[in-house]
């Protein structure tokens, strides 16, 4: 059993990670901004990535830090910088001060192309801080993450229900189911030393074309879909409309359009996790079907 300090524990990935960690017998400390229900084996620490005293308390006596928290959508570059760069710097400082050597950092494939988006730039800068930290670090760069509990892909499932998929221009992506990612993070936290960078995925060689993934979502909701690839200019116009309608809650932003339209978001086989450490267990077709069932159970689909 290990004591794990986890950030982002109230989010999609973090909440699944905590459930897996508790099921595996770990003791968990997790950061939260709001009051959370009590749970055996889990200690909530009130604060955020700017609360230095809370971060010190989070890391004290921990065997490993799994830094999941981050900003995936912000109105400007400063919002990404505060959440992803300054937040990571604060966590690294807290881990160092507390004597925690093992640091598992959740980044993104977007960091490979920092010039495309403020999000990718901020994740790349955070990665640079982790590499220079002197800690026993691993950087995990997940591709698109889906699964029960995810709300980022909900719109894709809703549109597919009407037999339609609105896609970026031609390109390929990798994906990973949230439980598979959680199992990888736990395996890395328990590994004594594994410096380096890992690009996990669902094991599909060469990733998915946008239409193939759209058809898989269609199958998950029981519909054949017509996949339409939209020019970048049309998606940018849609992003401006979404910002006008939903303001700061907009899901489609110009920053997201910039990296959505990049043709290659396939996990790099050169950064695959060693098979004796971790392999994906959730076939994407069944994972998407389970995600659709969760949406229906929650009345979202």
C-alpha positions as CSV (number, residue, x, y, z in Angstrom):
1,X,0.0,0.0,0.0
2,X,1.2,3.5,-0.8
3,X,0.1,7.0,0.2
4,X,-0.7,8.9,-3.0
5,X,-1.2,12.6,-3.3
6,X,-3.5,13.3,-6.2
7,X,-4.5,16.6,-7.8
8,X,-7.6,17.0,-10.0
9,X,-9.4,14.4,-8.0
10,X,-12.8,15.9,-8.5
11,X,-12.5,15.9,-12.3
12,X,-13.2,13.2,-14.9
13,X,-9.8,11.5,-14.9
14,X,-9.0,12.2,-11.2
15,X,-12.2,10.8,-9.8
16,X,-11.8,7.6,-11.7
17,X,-8.1,7.4,-10.6
18,X,-9.1,7.8,-7.0
19,X,-11.7,5.0,-7.3
20,X,-9.0,2.7,-8.8
21,X,-6.4,3.7,-6.2
22,X,-8.8,3.0,-3.3
23,X,-9.8,-0.4,-4.8
24,X,-6.1,-1.3,-5.0
25,X,-5.7,-0.6,-1.3
26,X,-3.8,2.7,-1.5
27,X,-4.3,5.6,0.9
28,X,-5.2,8.7,-1.0
29,X,-5.0,12.4,-0.3
30,X,-6.7,14.6,-2.8
31,X,-7.1,18.3,-3.4
32,X,-10.5,19.9,-3.6
33,X,-12.0,23.4,-3.7
34,X,-15.3,22.3,-2.2
35,X,-16.5,20.0,0.6
36,X,-16.6,16.4,-0.5
37,X,-18.3,13.3,1.0
38,X,-16.2,11.3,3.4
39,X,-14.8,8.0,2.1
40,X,-12.7,5.3,3.8
41,X,-9.0,5.6,2.8
42,X,-9.5,9.1,1.3
43,X,-8.5,12.4,2.9
44,X,-9.6,15.6,1.1
45,X,-7.4,18.6,1.4
46,X,-9.2,21.9,0.9
47,X,-7.4,24.2,-1.5
48,X,-6.3,24.6,-5.1
49,X,-3.0,24.8,-7.0
50,X,-2.4,28.4,-5.7
51,X,-2.9,27.4,-2.1
52,X,0.7,26.6,-1.1
53,X,-0.1,25.5,2.5
54,X,-2.7,23.1,1.2
55,X,-0.2,21.7,-1.3
56,X,2.3,21.2,1.4
57,X,-0.3,19.3,3.5
58,X,-1.2,17.3,0.4
59,X,2.3,16.1,-0.2
60,X,3.5,15.6,3.4
61,X,4.3,11.9,3.9
62,X,3.2,10.9,0.4
63,X,5.0,8.2,-1.5
64,X,4.1,9.6,-4.9
65,X,2.4,12.6,-6.4
66,X,0.1,12.1,-9.4
67,X,-0.5,15.5,-10.9
68,X,-3.7,15.3,-12.9
69,X,-5.2,18.8,-12.4
70,X,-5.0,21.2,-15.3
71,X,-6.9,23.7,-17.4
72,X,-8.2,22.4,-20.7
73,X,-10.3,25.4,-21.6
74,X,-9.6,29.1,-20.8
75,X,-10.7,32.4,-22.3
76,X,-7.0,33.5,-22.8
77,X,-3.4,32.5,-22.6
78,X,-3.0,33.8,-19.1
79,X,-5.7,31.4,-17.9
80,X,-3.8,28.4,-19.4
81,X,-0.6,29.7,-17.9
82,X,-1.9,30.0,-14.4
83,X,-3.6,26.6,-14.4
84,X,-1.0,24.6,-16.2
85,X,2.4,26.3,-15.7
86,X,2.1,28.0,-12.4
87,X,0.0,25.2,-10.9
88,X,2.6,22.6,-12.0
89,X,5.5,24.7,-10.6
90,X,3.7,24.9,-7.2
91,X,3.1,21.2,-7.1
92,X,6.8,20.5,-8.0
93,X,7.9,22.8,-5.2
94,X,5.5,21.2,-2.7
95,X,6.7,17.7,-3.6
96,X,10.3,18.7,-3.4
97,X,9.9,20.4,0.0
98,X,8.0,17.4,1.4
99,X,10.7,15.0,0.2
100,X,8.4,13.2,-2.3
101,X,10.6,11.8,-5.0
102,X,8.1,10.1,-7.4
103,X,6.2,12.6,-9.5
104,X,3.8,11.4,-12.3
105,X,2.7,14.3,-14.4
106,X,-0.4,14.1,-16.7
107,X,0.3,16.2,-19.8
108,X,-1.3,16.0,-23.3
109,X,-0.4,15.1,-26.8
110,X,-1.1,18.7,-27.6
111,X,2.2,19.6,-26.0
112,X,3.9,18.1,-29.0
113,X,2.8,21.0,-31.1
114,X,3.0,24.0,-28.7
115,X,2.7,26.5,-31.6
116,X,-0.8,25.4,-32.4
117,X,-2.7,26.4,-29.3
118,X,-2.3,28.2,-25.9
119,X,-3.3,24.9,-24.3
120,X,-0.6,23.0,-26.0
121,X,2.0,25.7,-25.3
122,X,1.1,25.7,-21.6
123,X,1.3,21.9,-21.3
124,X,4.6,22.0,-23.0
125,X,6.0,24.6,-20.6
126,X,4.7,22.6,-17.7
127,X,6.5,19.5,-19.1
128,X,9.7,21.5,-19.3
129,X,9.4,22.3,-15.6
130,X,8.9,18.6,-14.7
131,X,12.0,17.6,-16.7
132,X,14.1,20.2,-14.9
133,X,12.7,19.4,-11.4
134,X,15.3,16.8,-10.3
135,X,12.5,14.6,-9.1
136,X,11.9,11.0,-10.2
137,X,9.4,12.0,-12.9
138,X,7.3,10.5,-15.6
139,X,5.4,12.6,-18.1
140,X,2.2,10.9,-19.5
141,X,0.8,12.5,-22.6
142,X,-2.7,11.0,-23.1
143,X,-4.5,11.4,-26.4
144,X,-8.3,12.0,-26.4
145,X,-9.7,10.5,-23.2
146,X,-13.3,9.2,-23.1
147,X,-15.4,7.0,-20.8
148,X,-18.2,7.1,-18.3
149,X,-18.1,10.4,-16.5
150,X,-16.7,12.4,-19.5
151,X,-18.7,15.4,-20.6
152,X,-16.2,16.7,-23.3
153,X,-17.3,14.1,-25.9
154,X,-21.0,14.3,-25.0
155,X,-21.8,16.5,-27.9
156,X,-20.3,14.0,-30.4
157,X,-22.6,11.3,-29.0
158,X,-25.7,13.6,-29.1
159,X,-25.0,14.5,-32.7
160,X,-24.4,10.9,-33.7
161,X,-27.8,10.0,-32.3
162,X,-29.2,12.0,-35.2
163,X,-27.1,10.1,-37.7
164,X,-24.5,12.9,-38.2
165,X,-20.9,13.6,-37.4
166,X,-19.3,17.0,-37.9
167,X,-15.5,16.5,-38.1
168,X,-12.3,18.5,-38.5
169,X,-10.4,18.2,-41.8
170,X,-8.8,14.8,-42.6
171,X,-6.5,13.5,-39.9
172,X,-5.9,10.7,-37.4
173,X,-6.2,10.5,-33.6
174,X,-5.5,8.1,-30.8
175,X,-7.9,7.6,-27.9
176,X,-7.8,6.0,-24.5
177,X,-10.5,4.9,-22.0
178,X,-10.3,6.6,-18.6
179,X,-9.9,3.4,-16.6
180,X,-7.0,2.3,-18.8
181,X,-5.3,5.7,-18.2
182,X,-6.0,5.4,-14.5
183,X,-4.4,2.0,-14.3
184,X,-1.3,3.3,-16.1
185,X,-0.9,6.2,-13.7
186,X,-1.2,3.9,-10.7
187,X,1.4,1.5,-12.2
188,X,3.8,4.4,-12.8
189,X,3.3,5.8,-9.2
190,X,4.3,2.4,-7.8
191,X,7.4,2.1,-10.0
192,X,10.5,2.9,-8.2
193,X,12.2,4.8,-11.1
194,X,10.9,5.4,-14.5
195,X,12.1,8.7,-15.9
196,X,10.8,9.5,-19.4
197,X,7.7,10.2,-21.4
198,X,4.8,7.9,-22.3
199,X,2.2,8.3,-25.0
200,X,-0.6,5.8,-24.1
201,X,-3.4,4.8,-26.3
202,X,-6.0,2.0,-26.9
203,X,-3.5,-0.2,-28.7
204,X,-4.9,0.5,-32.2
205,X,-2.0,0.7,-34.6
206,X,-1.9,4.0,-36.4
207,X,-4.8,5.4,-34.4
208,X,-8.2,6.2,-35.8
209,X,-9.2,8.4,-38.8
210,X,-11.8,10.9,-37.8
211,X,-14.6,9.2,-39.8
212,X,-13.7,5.8,-38.4
213,X,-14.0,7.1,-34.8
214,X,-17.2,8.9,-35.7
215,X,-18.7,5.6,-37.0
216,X,-17.6,3.9,-33.8
217,X,-19.5,6.5,-31.8
218,X,-22.5,5.9,-34.1
219,X,-22.4,2.2,-33.4
220,X,-22.3,2.9,-29.6
221,X,-25.6,4.9,-29.9
222,X,-27.1,2.4,-32.4
223,X,-27.0,4.7,-35.4
224,X,-25.2,4.8,-38.8
225,X,-23.7,8.2,-39.1
226,X,-22.9,10.5,-42.1
227,X,-19.4,11.8,-41.4
228,X,-18.9,15.4,-42.7
229,X,-15.4,16.9,-42.6
230,X,-15.6,20.7,-42.2
231,X,-13.0,23.2,-43.3
232,X,-11.1,25.0,-40.5
233,X,-12.7,28.3,-41.4
234,X,-16.2,26.9,-40.8
235,X,-15.1,25.4,-37.4
236,X,-13.6,28.8,-36.5
237,X,-16.9,30.5,-37.3
238,X,-18.6,27.9,-35.1
239,X,-16.2,28.7,-32.3
240,X,-17.1,32.4,-32.4
241,X,-20.8,31.5,-32.3
242,X,-20.3,29.2,-29.4
243,X,-18.4,31.9,-27.5
244,X,-21.3,34.4,-28.2
245,X,-23.9,31.9,-27.0
246,X,-22.2,30.2,-24.1
247,X,-19.5,32.8,-23.1
248,X,-16.8,31.4,-20.9
249,X,-18.6,28.0,-20.9
250,X,-18.1,27.6,-24.6
251,X,-16.8,24.1,-25.6
252,X,-15.6,25.0,-29.1
253,X,-13.1,27.7,-28.9
254,X,-10.6,29.1,-31.5
255,X,-7.8,27.6,-29.4
256,X,-9.4,24.1,-29.6
257,X,-10.1,24.5,-33.3
258,X,-6.4,25.2,-33.9
259,X,-5.3,21.8,-32.5
260,X,-8.4,19.8,-33.6
261,X,-7.5,20.6,-37.2
262,X,-3.9,19.3,-36.9
263,X,-3.7,16.1,-38.9
264,X,-1.7,13.9,-36.5
265,X,-2.7,13.3,-33.0
266,X,-1.6,9.7,-33.0
267,X,0.4,8.4,-30.0
268,X,4.1,7.9,-30.8
269,X,5.0,4.2,-30.7
270,X,8.5,5.2,-29.6
271,X,7.0,6.4,-26.3
272,X,4.8,3.3,-25.7
273,X,4.7,2.0,-22.1
274,X,6.6,-1.2,-21.5
275,X,4.2,-4.2,-21.9
276,X,5.4,-5.6,-18.5
277,X,4.3,-2.3,-16.9
278,X,0.9,-1.7,-18.6
279,X,-1.2,-2.6,-21.6
280,X,-4.7,-1.2,-22.5
281,X,-7.5,-3.5,-21.4
282,X,-10.6,-1.7,-22.8
283,X,-11.4,-2.2,-26.5
284,X,-12.6,1.1,-27.8
285,X,-15.8,-0.2,-29.3
286,X,-17.0,-1.6,-25.9
287,X,-15.7,1.4,-24.1
288,X,-17.7,3.7,-26.3
289,X,-20.8,1.6,-25.8
290,X,-20.3,1.8,-22.0
291,X,-19.9,5.5,-22.2
292,X,-23.2,5.8,-24.2
293,X,-24.9,3.7,-21.5
294,X,-23.6,6.0,-18.8
295,X,-25.0,9.1,-20.7
296,X,-28.4,7.4,-21.0
297,X,-28.4,6.4,-17.3
298,X,-27.7,10.1,-16.4
299,X,-30.4,11.4,-18.7
300,X,-27.8,13.1,-20.9
301,X,-28.4,11.2,-24.1
